[in-house]
Amino acid sequence: MKVLEGKKALVTGGSRGIGRAIAVRLAEAGADVAINYLRQNTRALETAKMIEETGRRALVLKANVAEPSQVDGMFKIIRAEFGNLDILVSNAASGVLKPALELTMRHWHWTMDINAATLIPLTQNFYRIKNPDATGIIIAVSSLGAVRAIPNYTAVGASKAALESIVRHLAAELAPKNIRINAISAGVVDTDALKHFPNREELLSESLKRTPAGRLTTPNDVADVAIFLCSDLASMIHGQTIIVDGGHSILA
């Protein structure tokens, strides 16, 4: 039997990159998966097709998770279509990549809202439709920029640090309610999101040089850890940030 047979999951930002890899892995493990996206309709449909090819059901949902009203509307559809949820993966991310001296408050609020603050309404909605007969699983996708200084990453790094803090606080509150929440922090992953970095090639080459495992982290590496956190093998892991980076962050 597949480890997530019959489970229902939602992956925000699930149309591409790490979100897509997690969504497909969840389906391969036996879950029906709702895919949230904002702009990448074609890619969301491609991801849905990949899910359906595993024999599981896919649901495609357009919503800006930085807007609580749109989050509420998305969960209404999920309730109507799936009935309840077992797994929530908060992966949608955006943000402004600029030196701190060039950031405006609009840049700051946009980045914080979509990368960190959204975890609160997502979790509130998840709690309301969680499968009452099973442990609820929430995973937030972070990055090493939460704890490391990266050029042009001030706003995004701060938002990821806030995200990890929210995860810890939610874990203490949700564990007695039979919900387990953790974060996954990925090293440098060569996805479409990295194309927005003005120093992309430098980041890739330097990260490869500094990674003891000898290769960069892939979306599938992150997805594998997500499946572990969704399984009963992780039943006593609460409020943690699991780093997936081939050992990059252990070096001075």
Backbone bond lengths (Angstrom), bond angles and torsions (degrees), N, CA, C in turn:
res aa  C-N    CA-C-N  psi(-1)  N-CA   C-N-CA  omega(-1)  CA-C   N-CA-C  phi
1 M - - - 1.468 - - 1.525 110.03 -
2 K 1.310 117.18 138.33 1.453 121.26 178.29 1.525 109.74 -69.28
3 V 1.352 116.21 145.51 1.466 120.19 -170.43 1.524 113.25 -65.29
4 L 1.336 117.71 -22.98 1.467 119.99 -179.86 1.529 111.47 -117.94
5 E 1.297 116.72 27.33 1.465 121.88 -177.52 1.527 111.64 -53.26
6 G 1.346 116.27 122.88 1.460 121.70 176.28 1.505 115.61 82.17
7 K 1.338 118.26 -1.58 1.463 120.65 179.36 1.522 110.61 -74.84
8 K 1.331 115.33 159.23 1.460 122.36 177.07 1.525 108.36 -118.96
9 A 1.329 115.91 132.20 1.466 119.52 -174.43 1.520 111.01 -133.18
10 L 1.330 115.04 154.43 1.462 123.19 171.36 1.513 108.20 -125.52
11 V 1.344 116.41 130.22 1.463 121.99 174.51 1.522 108.10 -119.98
12 T 1.324 117.15 115.07 1.465 118.80 176.41 1.526 108.42 -82.41
13 G 1.325 115.71 148.04 1.460 119.23 -174.74 1.515 111.07 60.64
14 G 1.322 115.58 40.96 1.463 120.04 -172.18 1.510 115.79 -95.09
15 S 1.322 118.08 12.48 1.463 119.34 -175.10 1.521 113.50 -82.86
16 R 1.341 117.72 -18.75 1.469 119.15 -174.42 1.526 109.94 -158.91
17 G 1.327 115.98 174.06 1.453 122.06 173.23 1.513 114.82 56.33
18 I 1.323 115.79 -136.66 1.460 121.34 -177.90 1.525 110.91 -62.16
19 G 1.335 117.24 -40.34 1.457 120.11 179.75 1.514 112.40 -60.18
20 R 1.332 116.02 -44.38 1.471 119.89 177.75 1.523 110.83 -62.17
21 A 1.320 117.43 -45.54 1.465 120.68 -178.68 1.526 111.08 -60.21
22 I 1.328 117.10 -42.04 1.465 120.28 178.60 1.523 110.57 -66.08
23 A 1.336 116.97 -44.04 1.466 120.62 -179.07 1.528 111.40 -59.38
24 V 1.321 116.78 -44.46 1.463 120.40 -179.10 1.520 110.98 -68.38
25 R 1.334 117.16 -40.55 1.464 120.15 177.27 1.525 111.11 -61.64
26 L 1.336 117.13 -41.04 1.461 120.29 177.48 1.527 110.84 -59.79
27 A 1.322 116.21 -42.59 1.463 120.38 178.71 1.524 110.94 -65.28
28 E 1.318 116.56 -43.12 1.467 120.05 178.59 1.525 111.32 -61.22
29 A 1.341 115.79 -28.89 1.469 120.40 178.76 1.521 112.36 -84.24
30 G 1.347 117.33 -2.58 1.464 120.65 173.53 1.509 116.73 113.50
31 A 1.344 118.66 4.68 1.465 120.85 -176.26 1.520 112.32 -94.83
32 D 1.333 116.32 147.33 1.465 121.92 164.84 1.524 106.41 -80.82
33 V 1.336 117.05 139.96 1.464 119.42 -170.03 1.528 111.90 -129.99
34 A 1.333 115.57 128.09 1.462 122.43 170.86 1.524 108.07 -92.85
35 I 1.323 115.68 131.20 1.459 122.45 -178.72 1.524 108.80 -108.53
36 N 1.319 115.88 121.38 1.465 120.39 174.14 1.523 109.50 -98.79
37 Y 1.327 115.84 141.43 1.461 120.78 175.47 1.525 108.01 -147.77
38 L 1.327 115.49 166.53 1.457 120.13 177.59 1.526 111.42 -114.88
39 R 1.342 117.41 -49.51 1.466 120.58 -175.55 1.529 114.10 -121.51
40 Q 1.310 117.76 -25.12 1.469 121.04 -170.72 1.529 111.93 -90.05
41 N 1.327 116.36 67.43 1.466 120.48 -177.30 1.523 112.54 -60.41
42 T 1.316 116.57 -46.56 1.464 119.86 -178.38 1.519 110.92 -61.57
43 R 1.312 116.16 -43.14 1.464 119.32 -179.78 1.521 111.73 -69.89
44 A 1.325 117.14 -33.90 1.468 119.95 176.06 1.517 110.36 -62.53
45 L 1.328 116.51 -41.76 1.462 120.39 178.38 1.530 110.98 -66.87
46 E 1.327 116.75 -34.82 1.467 120.23 175.67 1.527 110.46 -63.57
47 T 1.325 116.01 -42.27 1.463 120.23 178.28 1.521 110.32 -64.17
48 A 1.333 116.38 -42.12 1.467 120.50 178.46 1.528 110.79 -59.07
49 K 1.322 116.12 -40.74 1.468 120.28 178.55 1.522 110.66 -63.33
50 M 1.323 116.70 -40.76 1.465 120.47 178.44 1.523 110.87 -63.47
51 I 1.323 116.62 -38.26 1.470 120.65 176.98 1.524 110.53 -64.84
52 E 1.317 116.12 -46.73 1.471 120.63 -178.58 1.524 112.03 -64.03
53 E 1.326 116.63 -29.26 1.469 119.80 178.15 1.515 112.41 -68.10
54 T 1.337 117.23 -16.96 1.467 120.49 175.20 1.531 111.21 -84.23
55 G 1.333 116.07 -7.52 1.457 120.31 -177.97 1.514 113.87 96.04
56 R 1.335 116.96 3.62 1.453 120.81 179.99 1.518 110.91 -103.34
57 R 1.321 115.78 165.52 1.463 121.65 -178.58 1.524 110.53 -87.32
58 A 1.328 115.65 141.19 1.467 121.54 176.42 1.519 109.60 -118.93
59 L 1.326 115.98 143.26 1.460 122.40 176.85 1.522 106.87 -129.67
60 V 1.343 117.25 125.41 1.461 121.65 -176.64 1.522 109.48 -105.14
61 L 1.335 116.61 126.32 1.458 121.92 -173.87 1.517 110.97 -131.10
62 K 1.326 117.28 121.46 1.455 121.49 175.89 1.522 109.12 -92.46
63 A 1.338 116.30 124.98 1.464 120.59 178.24 1.518 109.50 -166.45
64 N 1.317 115.73 144.49 1.451 122.03 172.45 1.529 107.44 -89.64
65 V 1.319 116.74 107.81 1.468 119.32 -174.36 1.519 112.67 -71.83
66 A 1.318 117.32 -6.69 1.466 119.81 173.77 1.523 111.79 -78.49
67 E 1.335 117.28 -9.40 1.458 122.89 179.45 1.534 109.34 -107.62
68 P 1.330 119.15 108.41 1.462 121.28 -176.92 1.529 113.82 -54.25
69 S 1.333 117.66 -35.35 1.466 119.17 -179.60 1.522 111.12 -65.71
70 Q 1.330 116.96 -35.22 1.461 120.20 178.02 1.527 111.30 -72.71
71 V 1.326 115.99 -33.16 1.468 119.89 174.37 1.531 109.31 -63.26
72 D 1.326 117.00 -45.77 1.468 121.08 178.27 1.525 111.11 -57.93
73 G 1.347 116.37 -44.63 1.452 120.38 -179.68 1.513 112.13 -63.98
74 M 1.319 116.84 -38.63 1.463 121.22 178.74 1.527 110.88 -62.26
75 F 1.319 116.55 -41.49 1.460 119.32 -178.86 1.533 112.02 -71.80
76 K 1.305 117.29 -27.74 1.468 119.32 174.48 1.521 110.63 -62.92
77 I 1.314 116.08 -40.75 1.467 120.36 177.71 1.521 110.56 -66.61
78 I 1.327 116.18 -42.16 1.463 119.73 179.21 1.525 110.83 -61.60
79 R 1.331 116.53 -42.54 1.463 119.06 178.46 1.529 110.88 -60.67
80 A 1.326 116.08 -42.65 1.466 120.34 -179.33 1.526 112.05 -66.16
81 E 1.332 116.60 -37.28 1.466 120.57 -174.89 1.522 113.50 -90.06
82 F 1.332 117.31 -40.27 1.463 121.46 -175.33 1.524 113.17 -104.21
83 G 1.328 117.37 -21.84 1.459 120.22 -176.60 1.516 112.35 88.22
84 N 1.322 116.44 -55.03 1.458 120.63 177.12 1.526 109.27 -151.80
85 L 1.322 115.49 178.84 1.461 121.34 178.60 1.528 110.33 -129.17
86 D 1.321 115.15 148.81 1.456 121.50 174.40 1.524 111.62 -110.76
87 I 1.336 116.60 -29.04 1.459 121.31 -171.00 1.526 110.02 -136.13
88 L 1.322 116.21 134.31 1.464 122.85 173.10 1.517 108.36 -125.34
89 V 1.332 116.37 126.33 1.457 121.67 174.78 1.521 107.77 -116.56
90 S 1.328 116.29 111.82 1.459 121.74 179.47 1.524 108.10 -91.79
91 N 1.319 115.29 97.41 1.465 121.40 -173.93 1.527 113.23 -118.43
92 A 1.329 117.67 -22.36 1.467 119.98 -177.39 1.519 110.62 -55.36
93 A 1.321 115.59 133.58 1.462 119.79 -177.51 1.519 110.17 -148.95
94 S 1.304 114.38 151.80 1.455 121.06 175.04 1.526 106.08 -153.97
95 G 1.305 116.94 -162.33 1.450 118.40 176.70 1.509 112.33 141.26
96 V 1.302 114.73 165.69 1.456 122.53 -176.99 1.521 109.26 -102.15
97 L 1.324 115.81 123.61 1.454 121.80 -179.68 1.521 109.00 -100.83
98 K 1.325 115.13 93.69 1.456 121.94 -178.92 1.525 109.59 -146.54
99 P 1.330 117.36 156.34 1.467 118.85 170.99 1.525 110.09 -58.48
100 A 1.316 116.94 149.53 1.464 120.97 -177.15 1.521 111.99 -56.42
101 L 1.322 118.12 -34.56 1.455 120.80 -177.68 1.524 113.02 -70.47
102 E 1.325 116.70 -10.28 1.470 120.48 179.10 1.534 112.68 -107.11
103 L 1.313 117.97 -0.45 1.459 121.00 -178.09 1.524 111.67 -76.92
104 T 1.324 115.65 141.20 1.456 121.39 171.78 1.524 108.58 -106.79
105 M 1.316 116.81 168.42 1.465 120.28 177.33 1.527 111.39 -65.77
106 R 1.314 116.55 -29.01 1.473 119.71 175.77 1.526 109.64 -64.82
107 H 1.335 117.23 -44.27 1.466 120.65 175.80 1.521 110.51 -57.61
108 W 1.331 114.91 -45.69 1.461 121.17 -176.10 1.528 111.49 -62.65
109 H 1.313 116.88 -50.11 1.468 119.96 -176.29 1.534 111.37 -66.94
110 W 1.309 117.27 -39.35 1.469 119.92 177.88 1.532 110.01 -59.22
111 T 1.327 116.48 -48.26 1.460 121.23 -177.05 1.522 111.74 -65.06
112 M 1.327 117.05 -44.81 1.459 120.27 -179.31 1.522 111.56 -66.56
113 D 1.327 116.84 -40.44 1.466 120.27 -177.01 1.522 112.05 -63.36
114 I 1.337 116.63 -44.66 1.469 118.83 -173.34 1.527 112.45 -83.97
115 N 1.330 117.37 -26.83 1.461 119.89 -176.84 1.524 114.20 -94.41
116 A 1.319 117.36 -29.76 1.463 119.85 -175.18 1.522 113.16 -122.81
117 A 1.333 116.41 -55.51 1.468 119.73 -172.25 1.519 112.77 -60.71
118 T 1.327 117.31 -32.16 1.463 119.77 -177.15 1.523 112.82 -60.89
119 L 1.343 117.59 -23.28 1.464 118.83 -179.25 1.527 111.70 -60.63
120 I 1.332 117.22 -27.00 1.464 119.30 -178.95 1.530 111.95 -71.30
121 P 1.348 121.08 -55.25 1.466 118.31 176.45 1.527 113.38 -64.42
122 L 1.323 117.56 -32.12 1.466 119.05 175.76 1.530 110.22 -61.27
123 T 1.319 116.15 -45.67 1.462 120.51 -179.13 1.528 111.31 -67.07
124 Q 1.322 117.39 -40.60 1.462 120.45 178.71 1.529 111.29 -60.70
125 N 1.323 115.80 -43.87 1.466 119.69 178.32 1.523 111.41 -68.37
126 F 1.311 116.43 -39.80 1.466 120.23 178.01 1.521 110.69 -59.79
127 Y 1.323 116.80 -43.27 1.458 121.24 -179.76 1.530 111.32 -59.71
128 R 1.328 116.06 -37.36 1.464 119.75 -177.71 1.527 113.06 -70.45
129 I 1.355 117.32 -27.58 1.472 117.57 -178.21 1.527 112.16 -118.01
130 K 1.314 116.74 13.97 1.469 119.78 178.66 1.523 111.16 -60.26
131 N 1.309 115.48 142.31 1.454 121.35 174.14 1.526 108.44 -59.29
132 P 1.338 118.49 115.33 1.469 120.41 -176.02 1.522 113.89 -69.15
133 D 1.323 116.50 -13.67 1.461 120.29 -175.49 1.525 113.77 -99.33
134 A 1.330 117.06 7.81 1.461 119.67 -177.24 1.524 110.77 -145.17
135 T 1.308 115.99 161.16 1.462 120.99 174.56 1.528 109.37 -68.66
136 G 1.318 116.70 129.99 1.453 120.30 176.08 1.523 110.21 -82.69
137 I 1.314 116.14 142.20 1.467 121.49 -178.21 1.521 109.28 -121.81
138 I 1.327 116.85 127.58 1.459 121.97 173.92 1.527 108.17 -124.83
139 I 1.327 115.50 132.92 1.460 121.82 177.07 1.520 108.27 -128.15
140 A 1.320 116.76 130.16 1.463 122.14 175.37 1.526 108.15 -110.37
141 V 1.323 116.51 136.74 1.462 120.53 -178.78 1.526 109.35 -97.68
142 S 1.330 115.76 119.23 1.446 122.65 -178.37 1.523 110.01 -112.54
143 S 1.326 117.03 -162.78 1.463 121.15 177.02 1.520 109.43 -154.23
144 L 1.334 115.74 163.98 1.464 119.94 -179.01 1.525 112.72 -64.35
145 G 1.333 116.73 -16.68 1.460 120.21 176.66 1.513 112.81 -63.59
146 A 1.331 117.45 -11.91 1.467 120.72 175.85 1.520 111.40 -67.92
147 V 1.322 116.91 -26.84 1.462 120.52 -175.88 1.524 113.29 -126.74
148 R 1.327 117.28 -5.21 1.459 121.80 179.22 1.524 109.95 -121.98
149 A 1.329 116.60 146.86 1.462 121.11 176.63 1.525 109.36 -84.56
150 I 1.326 115.96 120.68 1.459 122.79 -179.08 1.525 107.75 -122.48
151 P 1.312 119.52 135.19 1.468 120.87 -179.15 1.527 112.18 -53.75
152 N 1.329 116.43 135.00 1.468 124.63 177.50 1.534 113.83 68.48
153 Y 1.329 117.95 12.44 1.465 121.67 -171.04 1.527 112.73 -109.91
154 T 1.330 118.01 15.15 1.470 120.38 -173.56 1.522 112.41 -55.23
155 A 1.328 117.49 -53.77 1.463 120.66 -176.29 1.525 111.37 -68.09
156 V 1.336 116.69 -45.39 1.462 119.45 -178.37 1.523 110.61 -67.15
157 G 1.330 116.98 -42.55 1.459 119.85 178.79 1.520 112.29 -60.93
158 A 1.333 116.22 -41.90 1.468 119.81 177.73 1.524 110.88 -64.12
159 S 1.327 116.51 -38.16 1.469 119.59 179.61 1.524 111.29 -66.84
160 K 1.331 117.02 -36.26 1.460 120.03 178.58 1.532 111.33 -71.70
161 A 1.340 116.26 -35.31 1.472 119.28 174.82 1.529 110.03 -63.72
162 A 1.329 116.26 -41.68 1.468 120.32 177.08 1.522 110.62 -62.81
163 L 1.333 116.13 -40.67 1.462 120.53 178.95 1.524 110.84 -58.49
164 E 1.317 116.72 -46.51 1.465 120.07 -178.95 1.529 111.38 -65.19
165 S 1.323 117.14 -34.49 1.461 120.31 176.51 1.530 110.78 -67.09
166 I 1.326 116.52 -42.41 1.469 120.31 177.88 1.526 110.00 -60.24
167 V 1.327 116.57 -40.71 1.463 120.69 178.71 1.525 110.50 -58.38
168 R 1.315 117.68 -44.91 1.465 120.25 179.88 1.521 111.72 -62.71
169 H 1.336 116.30 -44.48 1.460 119.01 -179.68 1.532 111.79 -67.65
170 L 1.315 116.56 -40.40 1.462 119.38 178.04 1.527 111.11 -64.88
171 A 1.323 117.20 -36.57 1.467 120.06 -178.79 1.522 111.09 -59.38
172 A 1.331 116.19 -43.33 1.467 119.82 -180.00 1.527 111.43 -64.26
173 E 1.333 115.66 -34.14 1.461 120.60 -178.49 1.524 112.95 -81.11
174 L 1.329 116.38 -33.32 1.462 120.15 -171.56 1.529 114.18 -93.34
175 A 1.325 117.55 -24.23 1.468 118.88 -177.75 1.527 112.64 -54.84
176 P 1.347 119.40 -43.17 1.466 118.61 177.66 1.535 113.56 -66.44
177 K 1.319 116.23 -14.49 1.474 120.81 179.94 1.533 111.22 -98.70
178 N 1.331 116.03 15.42 1.462 122.16 177.64 1.533 112.46 64.25
179 I 1.329 115.82 39.56 1.463 121.86 173.41 1.522 107.82 -127.12
180 R 1.312 115.21 130.69 1.465 121.90 -179.67 1.523 109.02 -110.00
181 I 1.326 117.30 126.91 1.462 121.38 -179.15 1.524 110.56 -128.15
182 N 1.330 115.83 134.29 1.455 122.52 177.50 1.517 109.00 -145.35
183 A 1.315 116.09 170.07 1.457 121.57 176.31 1.525 109.67 -120.92
184 I 1.322 115.20 151.82 1.459 121.82 171.38 1.519 107.46 -116.12
185 S 1.319 116.35 125.02 1.462 121.52 177.80 1.516 108.40 -107.37
186 A 1.312 116.34 116.05 1.462 120.89 -177.48 1.522 110.69 -94.56
187 G 1.326 114.92 147.79 1.451 119.97 170.55 1.514 109.54 -72.04
188 V 1.311 117.28 -162.40 1.464 120.66 178.41 1.528 108.89 -68.29
189 V 1.324 115.60 119.71 1.466 122.44 179.97 1.522 107.44 -118.59
190 D 1.311 117.68 128.87 1.465 121.48 -176.96 1.526 110.04 -81.23
191 T 1.336 116.03 84.44 1.463 122.53 177.41 1.518 109.22 -117.47
192 D 1.338 116.45 178.78 1.463 120.52 178.13 1.522 111.87 -58.35
193 A 1.337 116.54 -33.07 1.460 120.21 -178.42 1.523 111.29 -60.08
194 L 1.328 116.59 -32.81 1.464 119.66 -177.59 1.530 111.96 -70.42
195 K 1.326 116.88 -18.29 1.463 120.13 179.37 1.523 112.19 -65.06
196 H 1.328 117.01 -18.45 1.463 120.77 179.94 1.526 112.36 -82.28
197 F 1.323 117.45 -8.80 1.458 120.98 179.31 1.526 109.61 -80.47
198 P 1.324 117.88 125.08 1.457 119.30 178.83 1.529 112.87 -63.70
199 N 1.333 116.79 -23.54 1.461 121.64 -179.61 1.530 111.48 -109.23
200 R 1.333 116.34 35.11 1.474 121.85 -174.85 1.535 112.62 -54.09
201 E 1.340 117.52 -52.20 1.458 120.38 -175.16 1.522 111.63 -62.45
202 E 1.324 115.94 -38.43 1.461 119.72 177.92 1.523 111.08 -65.17
203 L 1.343 116.76 -42.28 1.458 120.62 178.80 1.525 111.20 -60.31
204 L 1.330 116.16 -44.73 1.463 120.34 -178.62 1.522 111.43 -64.50
205 S 1.318 116.45 -47.73 1.462 119.35 -176.15 1.527 111.79 -67.70
206 E 1.332 117.09 -42.95 1.459 120.14 -179.99 1.523 111.62 -67.73
207 S 1.311 116.32 -38.49 1.468 119.60 179.37 1.518 110.73 -64.92
208 L 1.319 116.53 -41.04 1.458 119.91 178.70 1.527 110.84 -62.26
209 K 1.319 116.79 -42.50 1.466 121.06 179.43 1.522 111.07 -62.31
210 R 1.341 116.97 -35.59 1.458 121.74 -172.79 1.529 113.66 -95.03
211 T 1.313 117.97 6.75 1.465 119.90 -177.84 1.520 110.20 -99.98
212 P 1.336 118.68 112.23 1.461 121.35 -177.98 1.535 113.65 -56.24
213 A 1.327 117.06 -32.20 1.468 119.76 -178.66 1.523 112.62 -68.91
214 G 1.342 117.41 -13.64 1.455 120.50 174.14 1.511 116.00 85.12
215 R 1.312 116.64 7.51 1.469 120.56 175.84 1.509 109.42 -153.61
216 L 1.328 116.05 162.53 1.459 120.31 177.31 1.527 110.73 -78.42
217 T 1.314 115.56 156.04 1.460 121.74 174.02 1.527 109.50 -68.18
218 T 1.324 117.12 140.48 1.466 122.18 177.57 1.527 110.00 -109.50
219 P 1.334 117.35 161.34 1.467 119.29 174.63 1.528 112.78 -55.17
220 N 1.320 117.57 -35.62 1.465 120.07 179.93 1.523 112.17 -67.64
221 D 1.339 116.97 -32.09 1.466 119.24 175.33 1.532 110.29 -60.82
222 V 1.323 115.88 -42.84 1.463 121.01 179.31 1.527 110.07 -66.89
223 A 1.327 116.00 -41.43 1.467 120.74 -179.62 1.523 111.59 -62.68
224 D 1.320 117.29 -37.17 1.464 120.10 179.15 1.524 111.05 -61.89
225 V 1.334 116.59 -40.79 1.467 120.10 178.61 1.529 110.33 -67.77
226 A 1.333 116.44 -36.13 1.464 119.74 177.53 1.528 110.81 -60.66
227 I 1.326 117.03 -42.73 1.468 119.91 178.99 1.526 110.27 -63.11
228 F 1.320 117.04 -41.28 1.469 120.02 176.22 1.523 111.13 -58.20
229 L 1.351 117.03 -46.22 1.462 120.26 -178.89 1.519 112.36 -66.12
230 C 1.323 116.86 -24.04 1.472 120.65 177.27 1.521 111.95 -81.03
231 S 1.313 117.44 -15.15 1.459 121.14 -174.24 1.526 111.89 -89.06
232 D 1.323 115.69 165.81 1.460 121.14 177.99 1.526 112.28 -66.37
233 L 1.341 117.29 -17.76 1.464 120.35 178.30 1.528 111.58 -63.30
234 A 1.335 116.13 -20.92 1.472 120.99 -178.58 1.523 111.85 -103.77
235 S 1.315 117.52 24.60 1.467 120.70 -170.94 1.524 113.89 -62.74
236 M 1.326 118.42 -23.17 1.465 120.05 -179.94 1.527 112.75 -109.49
237 I 1.311 116.86 20.43 1.463 121.31 175.20 1.524 107.66 -102.73
238 H 1.317 116.12 110.14 1.462 122.51 -176.78 1.530 109.93 -132.22
239 G 1.316 117.15 130.64 1.460 121.22 171.75 1.523 115.18 71.35
240 Q 1.324 116.59 20.39 1.460 119.89 -177.05 1.529 111.95 -100.87
241 T 1.320 115.39 157.84 1.458 121.26 171.20 1.526 107.20 -112.50
242 I 1.317 115.69 112.49 1.458 122.07 -178.53 1.526 108.60 -92.12
243 I 1.322 116.95 121.24 1.462 121.63 -177.86 1.522 109.99 -90.81
244 V 1.324 115.60 128.94 1.461 122.63 178.67 1.513 107.59 -121.59
245 D 1.331 116.69 94.14 1.474 118.29 -173.18 1.521 114.15 -148.88
246 G 1.336 117.48 14.73 1.452 120.03 178.62 1.512 114.27 65.70
247 G 1.322 116.89 16.92 1.458 121.74 178.05 1.526 114.17 94.10
248 H 1.345 117.45 3.52 1.460 120.88 -177.05 1.532 111.98 -54.86
249 S 1.327 117.44 -43.68 1.459 120.76 -172.24 1.520 114.03 -78.38
250 I 1.326 118.58 -7.17 1.465 119.46 179.92 1.526 111.95 -83.95
251 L 1.328 116.78 -10.94 1.451 120.99 -179.13 1.515 111.10 -88.69
252 A 1.308 117.64 142.78 1.462 122.43 179.60 1.532 110.30 -70.35
